[in-house]
């Protein structure tokens, strides 16, 4: 496939706002999870809540989009000079030649939950100030980001559960290859809501403590929220040595079960092999794997089988969800940014909270940061329904 440049990138999550804070947390092996105090949720679990969302105020012209998810998006766009970088691309290519490709799972559904508390007691009608299109509608986040950045190019939202904001890298690449755009804002935004918390709790998938991926005593996920963005463009004639490139995208859909992975990880394996093939690489060319690693028994087991089938135990990997929690529809983009940070800062991040690696899983799992130059990484994102995506990222030099 055609390689692309991550011209700029940023992430905002429970471990920090922007790249510098994220790097500091990863280097310090510091997590952002805490006991759940979100809204009215009465669940014995831990979550990863982003600070500062409630203080965000959308511009008056965009008030129709007011909801937790879009406030989080705005908070994320303000980090690392990202909006300025997009403006530079607009200046070069024009507003209609910059697309927006975002992933989410529940968008602004919290706004609907809050609106239902204010229904008319006689008719059941929702309050007049509730705007479905600006909040719960899945396209809302792309519409908001597009308007906030002053863009007029193609815009889509992918809702494929936990692979959503990894798959948008593939969507953007295809648009660039078709010469429909010259640059793309890609990423994901997903925010905490009661639907997600109670839904995963009903599936008995939430951990009672901070999640511990690949641990022998792992007992579930820690749900979190995040906003992560990258600006993709075609490769210029020359690159700085530490520039990050998108080398390969691999997607698969095994459709094995609505909420359980194929036990042998066949769909995950297909996605990883497709990503390597797209990048023109062999498994031995990958220096680090950012594992999907949710911390549930079945997901970690299936992924370990898939990784072992492709890489054996020769390639080190970790799940950074121990630090960030599982940001669901934003997880793919968040972890792509984490991988980019690792590439540029020359270390493989550890998986925190994991005390005793499950010996049955048979992969090389990092519980301590591993310093040293890494040239190429693979990032896994596997969602409900068997929607799988793997990304290969690499340094320019």
Protein Blocks (a to p, Z undefined) as FASTA:
>chain_A
ZZdddfbacdddfkbgcjklmmmmmmnopafbdcdfehjbccdddddddehklmpccdfk
lmmmgcfklmmmmmmmmgghlmmmmmmmmmmnopklcccddddfklmmmmmmmmmmmgcf
klopacfklcfklmmpmklmmmmmmmmnopabdcddddehjllmmmmmmmmmmmmmnopa
fbdcedddddddfklmmmmmmnopacfbdcdehiakbgbdcddddddddddddddfbdcf
kbccdfbdcdddeklafkbccfklmmmmmmmmmmmmmnopafklpgbdcdfklopaklmm
mmmmmmmmmnommbgcddfklmnopnhjmmmmmmmmmmmmmmmnopadddehilbdcfkl
opacdfbdcedddfbdcdddddehhiacddddddfZZ
